[in-house]
Amino acid sequence: AQSVTQPDIHITVSEGASLELRCNYSYGATPYLFWYVQSPGQGLQLLLKYFSGDTLVQGIKGFEAEFKRSQSSFNLRKPSVHWSDAAEYFCAVGAVTGGGNKLTFGTGTQLKVEL
Amino acid sequence: EAGVAQSPRYKIIEKRQSVAFWCNPISGHATLYWYQQILGQGPKLLIQFQNNGVVDDSQLPKDRFSAERLKGVDSTLKIQPAKLEDSAVYLCASSLAGTSTDTQYFGPGTRLTVL
């Protein structure tokens, strides 16, 4: 069965600083990988996804993620964090089940941005 | 384009009572998902519908949870009777076709508190 580990429960960065959120996955086949962001009282919004091809994926809001098969990682990065980026971030791995796309989520990383 | 709608946004009940949640997916989306997100955890898939048929309900506690998607559009999720451990946010998501490359779009969720 697939699983996702997000080792950092909380991260605090200063506005304008760079950001890296870690994600490690476990999946027997080629993974489909996603990063979602959840603001308070809001549903999850997709930041980016990786299925195949270029291992560096660009997303919305200036985020990018790099797939590293050898490390089973899909870390999320942003070169300069804005105060509005404060939210909870979830990494997820997708698996095909009966024709559907089942997402297995990590436990999330809560990002705090200091002004 | 209207997003995924859910109601109610908040619900407080006592244990052993019943409760129902409603979801209206994005127009034209064939696949609908219900997730349970317990505080401090990532969302966990409860059930997935493809049109009005169930694709995956392996993690749905069927002794107390039920879900239906009549006419392949709106869906309701019911809990009867509720337990304290059912306190969580219930998220509904939809996708166009339910394939592995589809993006899942999430609603704002219903926060359930069981006293």
Chai-1 contact restraints between the chains, C-beta under 6 A:
chainA,res_idxA,chainB,res_idxB,connection_type,confidence,min_distance_angstrom,max_distance_angstrom,comment,restraint_id
A,Y32,B,S100,contact,1.0,0.0,6.0,A-B,restraint_1
A,Q42,B,P108,contact,1.0,0.0,6.0,A-B,restraint_2
A,G43,B,F106,contact,1.0,0.0,6.0,A-B,restraint_3
A,G43,B,G107,contact,1.0,0.0,6.0,A-B,restraint_4
A,G43,B,P108,contact,1.0,0.0,6.0,A-B,restraint_5
A,G43,B,G109,contact,1.0,0.0,6.0,A-B,restraint_6
A,L44,B,F106,contact,1.0,0.0,6.0,A-B,restraint_7
A,L46,B,T103,contact,1.0,0.0,6.0,A-B,restraint_8
A,F51,B,T101,contact,1.0,0.0,6.0,A-B,restraint_9
A,F90,B,G42,contact,1.0,0.0,6.0,A-B,restraint_10
A,G94,B,S100,contact,1.0,0.0,6.0,A-B,restraint_11
A,V96,B,S100,contact,1.0,0.0,6.0,A-B,restraint_12
A,T97,B,D56,contact,1.0,0.0,6.0,A-B,restraint_13
A,G98,B,V55,contact,1.0,0.0,6.0,A-B,restraint_14
A,G98,B,D56,contact,1.0,0.0,6.0,A-B,restraint_15
A,G100,B,Q48,contact,1.0,0.0,6.0,A-B,restraint_16
A,G100,B,V55,contact,1.0,0.0,6.0,A-B,restraint_17
A,G100,B,D56,contact,1.0,0.0,6.0,A-B,restraint_18
A,G100,B,G98,contact,1.0,0.0,6.0,A-B,restraint_19
A,N101,B,S100,contact,1.0,0.0,6.0,A-B,restraint_20
A,N101,B,D102,contact,1.0,0.0,6.0,A-B,restraint_21
A,K102,B,L45,contact,1.0,0.0,6.0,A-B,restraint_22
A,F105,B,G42,contact,1.0,0.0,6.0,A-B,restraint_23
A,F105,B,P43,contact,1.0,0.0,6.0,A-B,restraint_24
A,G106,B,G42,contact,1.0,0.0,6.0,A-B,restraint_25
A,T107,B,Q41,contact,1.0,0.0,6.0,A-B,restraint_26
A,T107,B,G42,contact,1.0,0.0,6.0,A-B,restraint_27
A,G108,B,G42,contact,1.0,0.0,6.0,A-B,restraint_28
